Amino acid sequence: MEGSGSPRFRKLHFPVGLWINSPRKHFAKLGGRWPSAVSVKSTTSSDAASIHEAQSAPSSSLSNSTPSLASPTPSPSPSPAFLRPRPAGSQSRTKRLSHLFLRGRSNSERDRAVGDREREVWAHLAAPSSHHYLPPASSSAPGLIKIYGDALSSGANYRSLLANINSTARQLIAQVITRYTEREREETDDAAVQKHSPEDFLLCDVIGKPIQQPDGAIKWETECRRSVAPWECPLLLVDMWRPKDGFERRFEIQRKEDYEREEREREKEREREGENYQGVRWRRSRMSSGGGSEESEHGHRGRNTELRRSISDMNLSLRRRQGNHVSNDPRGSGNRPSNNGGVRDRKNIIRASKAEAKVGWTNQPAEDEKDYSSCDLEAMSQSLILPPTDRPYFLLLQGYDQSKDFVLYIMAGHMHVFGRKPTMRERENDRERERKGKRPLKVDTLLSAPDLLARHLLVRRDSAVPETPTGQALMRPFRGGVVTHNGVAVYRETVLKPGDVIGLGDHFLFLYRDPRVTPAPPLALTLPWQVDISTTCCPSGLVDRQETLRQYLGSTEAVLKFHPRHADSLLQEIISKNSSPDSGGGPLAPAYLLSIMIDHASKHLDPALTPQILLKSANLIKEIVWDNIKEFGDKHPTQNSTEQEGEISTPNVQKLSSDLRPLMFWMSNATELLNFFQVRVEAMEKEWEFEAPGDPVLTADMDTCSEALAQLDDVIMHTFQQCVYHLTKTLYSLLPALLDTNPFSSEENEKEKDGARGAEGEEKRGEEGEVDDVSALPPKVAGLVEVYRCSLMLSREACLSPPLTSQTFGYLFFFTNTSLLNTLLERDGLFSWSRAVQIRTNLDLVLDWLQGAGLGDIASEFMKKLSVTVNFLCIPKTRLIQSSWTSLQEEHALLSSAQLHHLLTHYKLGPTRAPPACWAPSPGTELSGDIFESFLDHPPLILPNETPRLDLSQPIPSPELQKEMTRLRTFLWGLDQDELPANQRTRL
């Protein structure tokens, strides 16, 4: 104390953090140097008088029954016990604290210090309220305590129990249950009284305040509560711990089951709403600073003291370091009594700590003690935090609210979520998802900026991403969250390295550091003073930009960069300039260009843009295909007129093939786009695995993607239907020739060949080298094979996927088999060995050509039943007559009983020869079935689900596509230039 005056606590300029943060053992060590109360003897009666006056000030009904602590008449020589009596009420702590500071001073100084104002304050603090209990001075003296028992009897007020300082909560519970039970027994029948067990109840220490209602009634409002252990003494709790000003205490008895259930619900509510986050964040900071549970006995002075040191700890350390200087101070040697040594040391510590604090944390002059004394030293101690050494952390570079933002945010786990406090609606949505078994991610760091999402950014490291090396992490923004990585907007998962700068919204900037990576890597962003001025001011910058632009326009990489606002224009440009097979970009130009566009959007642009591009591209393709189908239908009506049905001429297969090219072109492109879209949608779903389940935005995006896939499905199915319908329609008019043509008649074949060459020579010119020639076949058989050849050329020219090519020819061969078999069964005049040999020969010619074209396996599978039927008719007559029904049925199992019976019944054995008896069916054989095959049993169309054939990681595959890519890049560059002023445009 530098001068005389009031000894009150607020005028000592004493750092409050010393009393709050210092360990108990340090406080006891300092107090041990001061003389005890027993050794201080008063020489006048003023001490005793002042003490008695302070003790006798509070009076109540309870205090009247309490034995007096001392005689009201002051004694001139009080005993040591009299000097430190047990004060009543809240006076206890105040008096002890005042005695602590008043020791070592003279009686006259103490008389001047303790005036009327101090007595009034102490008397007011010691005055008990209606809800407080004033414990007796003697531990054995009884006192009254009120216990509210609404849990025992609804509507009950309280019961007053007589207890002493050693009465436990278990004893009080038993007493109050007895009191309530006796009261109920008096009011009701004994049989109706409910039996209560003390084990089912617990005593609660409740802090709150009475609130007066508008109707005049008093209602208790609970602020907090805790359960009192059975062995705890409630009166001792009242004596040792008191509520702060404005609040009162009362004890309640509650059912244990209800209390535990309510506590569990409150804990869940706190976890959801993040109400306890400030405490969690503070405890986490203390934990990372060395305050682990295994070192709790060392307090904050464990092995990691250097991570966070309070002001008081620094003061004590400073005292030990400067002990010699204090002892040699001339102001403290021999001029004062020895019992003032503790005060002198403490004053020196305070002066030194204040001076050191100014040097360490401020630029103010050391003599400005008044400004510094007003600082909150405890708040300043929170800034004394060294970063952790065993886990990554985020260093705040820019925040939003200085009163709420921390400097360090430690990544304690392997997954860390940044966000803000959720709104009531967001909490309700989270609870609804939890009820459905979809628990959202818990937010680890709550930030205060209003432009952040409830879950804004996810960072994963180590075991959460085992494929990444140590020191690297993965960061991904949640859908709709504005996040930057080293100044560049990020929409998807990105590698995060130490030294990277993360931006959240418009306010927060963090520097990511991982102390496990040594040496520490440099910052990823170049600081303004580190930029080379010579490069920024170089006149060749414009030339470099022009050269970079030329390289990009002519690059062979499958990259097409565009701004989101140009997406619609680019989409229209791709579709309109590549809508037909003769556009010049190649057979898969639309699919390839759209895939590159979608690939760029899905990797570098807003995730909300990709589903929109998928749907718009699918709708544009569908509109073009619908126009092509309508145009094709006008050229080739689905039904012939009545006059033409009887005179069906040989169709012009080449013209049909030319008209089918646009449909086959779009069927091939739609198939490739469908495969690519499916892969992208699966990748999008994988990116959404950490998003909140059931998010309406994500649900809408998924619906948009599903609609785009459905549109492409429709395009593939309708183009496939149109192609196979018109091809089978052409086959239908040519298939009967396979049954009627005699392949062994050379003269007829030569005439037909000459006529065919004259009629179709112009149309076949230039195409002989592409697919196997059909000129060696009989003309009518060649006409049938020509349909297969044109179909194969169409699929190859359009680069149709192999699965869809197989299904197309599978349908054609199914139609061939069904149509020929039904015609054969209908025309019983063909049931002879000679006609069957001709049919077999023509059929072999067709199958041999298909085998050479690579379609033999598919043809053999779908035309197996026709081959079996023809083989049956080719059996020599002598052998057939000797065969029984059972043997024929076993050898030709593909034929039904009705079909086999029909063939045997109408087989041409001779004019007068009847079928042999061995051909008779076995008894009980079902012969009423239909002998004709159904066209409804065709194989279903299975949409492809395979890996896309378009590999965007490889260079552009053809010069045609390279030319189209250069044109589109120039088109996009022109759109950018049109938006710039004339003096800022770049010329090529």
Secondary structure, DSSP 4 states (H G I P E B T S, - for coil): --S-S---GGGTT--HHHHHHS-HHHHHHHHTTSPPGGG---SSSHHHHHHHHHHHS---HHHHTSPPSS-SSPPSS--HHHHS----TTHHHHHHHHHHHHTTS-HHHHHHHS-HHHHHHHHHHH---TT-----SSTTS-EEEEEE-TTTSTT--EEEEEE-TT--HHHHHHHHHHHHHHHHHHHS-GGGPPP--GGGEEEEEEEEEEEE-TTS-EEEEEEEEEEEPTT--HHHHHHH--PPTT-EEEEEEEEHHHHHHHHHHHHHHHHHHTTTHHHHHHHHHHHHTT--GGGGGGGGGSTTGGGB--HHHHHHHHHHHTHHHHHT-GGGSSSS-GGGHHHHHHHHHHHHHHHHHHHHH--S-TT-HHHHHTS-HHHHHTT-BPPPSSS-EEEEEE-S-TTT--SEEE--SSEEEEE-PPPHHHHHHHHHHHHTT-PPPPPSEE---TTS-SS-EEEEEGGGSTTSPTT-EEEEEPTT--EEETTEEE-S-EEE-TT-EEEETTTEEEEEE-TTSSSPPPPSSPPGGGS-HHHHT-TTHHHHHHHHHHHHHT--SS-----GGGHHHHHHHHHHHTSSTTSSS-TTHHHHHHHHHHHHHHHHS-TTHHHHHHHHHHHHHHHHHHHHHHHHHHHS-SS--HHHHS--PPP-HHHHHHHHHHHHHHHHHHHHHHHHHHHHHHHHHHHGGGSPTT-HHHHHHHHHHHHHHHHHHHHHHHHHHHHHHHHHHHHHHHTHHHHH--TT-HHHHHHHHHHHHHHHHHHHTT-TTTS---TTS-HHHHHHHHHHHHHHHHHHHTT--HHHHHHHHHHHHHHHHHHHHHHHHH-GGG-SHHHHHHHHHHHHHHHHHHHHTT-HHHHHHHTHHHHHHHHHHTS-HHHHHH--HHHHHHHTTTS-HHHHHHHHHT----SSPPPPGGGSPPTT----S--SPPGGGPPPP-------S--TTSPP-SHHHHHHHHHHHHHHHHHHHHTS-GGG----
